[in-house]
Structure formats: structure tokens, C-alpha cells
């Protein structure tokens, strides 16, 4: 990934008086896939990050193939907020990607209405745990393929097949650095949640 990241908000954006619905959303995926970047790029407030500098203690513990240039890592979670419209607000929690922090995921999933699984095609095997845990919890999710500058251009159909995803799980391309792209991912998730709720209400 190059350095063309979105600028962080320079001030706190007040929550609108008209806001009625708040949805907790979790962003999950493998180590270095871009979860922190996604939360940062879309958040309308300065996001809370728990990034720490990677040290020698992580050598041989954290798998860095494909992300050798990464120097920091999330050790708890990221938090941000985005208003999709006058009434709907999303509270975003970015989960840590390394296996040694996976024990935090179950707590982050508590109260979550939906999730985004961020995928890096260079390290697709890292997506299995996130998908497995979400399916275990019965949490609806969408898959967003973070298109890095040097990744192989696999099609969404090829990625769906590789991840053995059923047809009803939405998949989209994204660039986690770009606010509009990240917002499109979240809108896709909200629309998916709405469709699921509508289908459930229509079931006798």
C-alpha cells in the first residue's frame, strides 16, 4: 500500500440531534489487511486507536509475510463513528488481527449487528478465522476486498470460490484508504442487514 492515506478529522463532529438508530459494526480480518486504515478513513471523529510499535518480541509470533513493511499493530481495538444519514449512526470497532489477540473478538462481537470482513488477496488464508467466528456467532457480514496496489487481480467470483462463501453473502471491492470507498462498504452492510430483517419479517 502506498502512503496516499485519507486525512484524519481535525475536530470532533457533534452527533446530530436527529440521530435515532445506532448500530455497532465490527471490522475483522487478518493481520495488516487494513482494518485500522478503514476505520480511520471513514470516521467523522478522530478515531481511538490502540496501535503500538512492533518489537523483536513479535518476531516468530506475528506472521508478517506480505506485510513486511508494517511497523505498528493494533493491540486492543480501533473505534470510530460515521453518520450514514440524519438518523442512522454506525459505531465502528476494528478488531486486532494477530492470533494472540483473537481472544478479544468474542467480547467485541457482543451486541454487534453486523460485520465487515476485510480481505487481502495476498493472504487470503488469514480470512478463514474471521469468517468462521462470525458464522459461529450468527453475525451477518459482508466481505470487502481491499485492493492493494500490488495485489493479483483476482475477480470477486474467484475470491468467493476460494473462501467458499455462499451466494447470499455480499462481496465488494474497496480501497480502505479512501473515505467514499469505505462508506460504500458500510452502506452495503446496512442494506444487507435490512434485507435480512425484511426477509425474516416476511417469514410466516
C-alpha positions in Angstrom: 0.0 0.0 0.0 1.4 3.5 -0.8 1.2 6.5 1.5 -1.9 8.0 0.0 -4.0 7.7 3.1 -7.0 9.9 3.9 -6.6 12.8 6.3 -7.8 12.3 9.8 -10.6 14.6 11.1 -9.1 17.7 12.7 -12.0 18.3 15.0 -14.9 16.4 16.7 -18.1 16.3 14.7 -21.1 16.5 17.1 -23.6 13.7 16.9 -26.7 15.0 15.1 -29.8 15.7 17.2 -31.9 13.8 14.7 -29.9 10.5 15.2 -32.3 7.8 16.2 -30.5 4.5 15.4 -27.1 3.5 16.4 -25.6 0.3 15.0 -22.5 -1.5 16.3 -20.3 -2.7 13.5 -17.1 -4.8 13.8 -14.4 -4.8 11.1 -12.4 -8.0 11.2 -9.8 -9.7 9.1 -6.2 -10.8 9.1 -3.1 -9.0 10.3 -2.2 -6.0 8.2 -5.2 -6.2 6.0 -6.2 -2.5 6.5 -8.8 -2.6 9.4 -7.3 0.4 11.2 -7.0 2.3 7.9 -10.6 1.7 7.1 -11.8 2.9 10.5 -9.6 6.0 10.2 -10.7 6.9 6.7 -14.4 6.8 7.3 -14.7 8.0 10.9 -16.2 11.5 11.3 -14.4 11.8 14.7 -10.8 11.4 15.5 -10.7 7.6 15.9 -9.5 5.8 19.0 -6.5 3.6 18.1 -4.6 1.2 20.2 -1.6 0.8 17.9 1.8 0.0 19.3 5.2 -0.2 17.6 6.1 -3.8 16.7 9.1 -5.1 18.5 11.5 -8.0 18.4 9.2 -9.8 20.8 6.8 -10.3 18.0 9.3 -12.0 15.7 8.3 -15.5 15.0 4.9 -14.9 16.7 3.2 -12.5 14.3 3.1 -13.7 10.7 4.4 -10.8 8.6 4.6 -12.4 5.1 3.2 -9.9 2.6 3.3 -7.0 5.2 7.0 -6.8 6.0 6.9 -3.0 5.9 4.3 -2.9 8.7 5.8 -1.2 11.9 2.7 -0.9 14.2 -0.1 -3.2 15.2 -3.5 -2.9 17.0 -3.3 -4.5 20.4 -7.0 -4.0 21.6 -9.3 -2.4 19.1 -10.0 0.7 16.9 -13.1 2.8 17.4 -14.7 5.3 15.1 -18.1 6.8 14.2 -19.9 7.6 11.0 -23.3 9.0 10.3 -24.8 7.4 7.2 -27.7 9.8 7.2 -29.6 12.2 9.6 -31.0 9.2 11.6 -28.5 6.4 11.3 -25.1 6.3 13.0 -22.6 3.4 12.9 -20.2 2.8 15.7 -17.2 1.0 14.2 -14.9 -1.4 16.1 -11.8 -2.6 14.4 -10.6 -6.0 15.8 -6.9 -6.9 16.2 -5.6 -9.2 13.5 -2.9 -11.3 15.2 -3.8 -14.7 16.5 -2.6 -13.8 20.0 -5.3 -11.2 20.3 -8.2 -13.3 19.0 -9.5 -13.9 22.5 -10.8 -10.3 22.4 -13.0 -11.0 19.4 -15.9 -12.7 21.3 -16.3 -9.6 23.5 -16.2 -7.3 20.5 -18.9 -9.3 18.9 -21.2 -8.8 21.8 -24.1 -6.5 20.7 -22.8 -6.4 17.1 -25.5 -6.3 14.4 -23.1 -6.9 11.5 -19.5 -7.1 10.4 -17.2 -6.4 7.6 -14.6 -9.0 6.8 -11.7 -7.2 5.1 -9.7 -9.5 2.8 -6.2 -9.1 1.3 -5.8 -11.5 -1.7 -2.1 -11.9 -0.9 -3.0 -13.5 2.5 -6.4 -15.0 1.9 -6.0 -17.8 4.4 -6.0 -15.2 7.1 -9.7 -14.6 6.4 -10.8 -18.0 7.5 -10.8 -17.4 11.2 -12.9 -14.2 10.9 -15.5 -15.9 8.7 -15.6 -18.9 11.0 -16.1 -16.9 14.1 -18.9 -14.7 12.6 -20.7 -17.8 11.3 -20.4 -19.3 14.8 -21.9 -16.3 16.4 -24.6 -16.0 13.7 -23.4 -12.5 12.9 -24.4 -11.2 9.4 -21.4 -9.9 7.4 -20.2 -8.7 4.1 -16.7 -9.3 2.5 -14.7 -6.3 1.3 -11.6 -7.0 -0.8 -9.0 -4.3 0.0 -7.3 -3.8 -3.4 -3.7 -3.1 -2.6 -1.5 -1.6 -5.3 0.5 -4.7 -6.0 -2.1 -7.5 -5.5 -3.1 -10.1 -8.0 -6.3 -9.1 -9.7 -8.5 -12.0 -8.8 -12.1 -11.4 -9.6 -14.8 -11.3 -6.9 -16.2 -14.6 -8.2 -12.7 -16.3 -7.8 -12.3 -14.9 -4.3 -15.8 -16.1 -3.4 -15.0 -19.6 -4.6 -11.6 -19.6 -2.7 -13.4 -18.6 0.5 -16.3 -21.0 -0.1 -18.7 -18.1 0.5 -22.4 -18.7 -0.1 -24.1 -16.6 -2.7 -26.1 -14.6 -0.2 -23.0 -13.0 1.4 -22.4 -9.7 -0.4 -18.9 -9.0 -1.7 -17.4 -5.7 -2.8 -14.1 -4.2 -3.9 -12.7 -1.4 -1.8 -9.7 0.8 -1.1 -9.6 1.2 2.7 -7.6 4.5 2.3 -10.5 6.2 0.6 -13.4 7.5 2.6 -16.0 7.2 -0.1 -15.0 3.6 -0.8 -15.1 2.6 2.9 -18.5 4.3 3.2 -19.8 2.2 0.2 -18.7 -0.9 2.1 -20.7 0.1 5.2 -23.8 1.0 3.1 -23.6 -2.5 1.5 -23.6 -4.0 5.0 -26.5 -1.9 6.2 -28.5 -2.8 3.1 -27.7 -6.5 3.7 -28.9 -6.2 7.3 -32.1 -4.5 6.1 -32.7 -7.3 3.5 -32.2 -9.9 6.2 -34.6 -8.2 8.6 -37.2 -7.8 5.9 -37.0 -11.4 4.8 -37.3 -12.5 8.5 -40.4 -10.4 8.9 -42.0 -11.9 5.8 -41.4 -15.4 7.0 -44.6 -16.9 8.5 
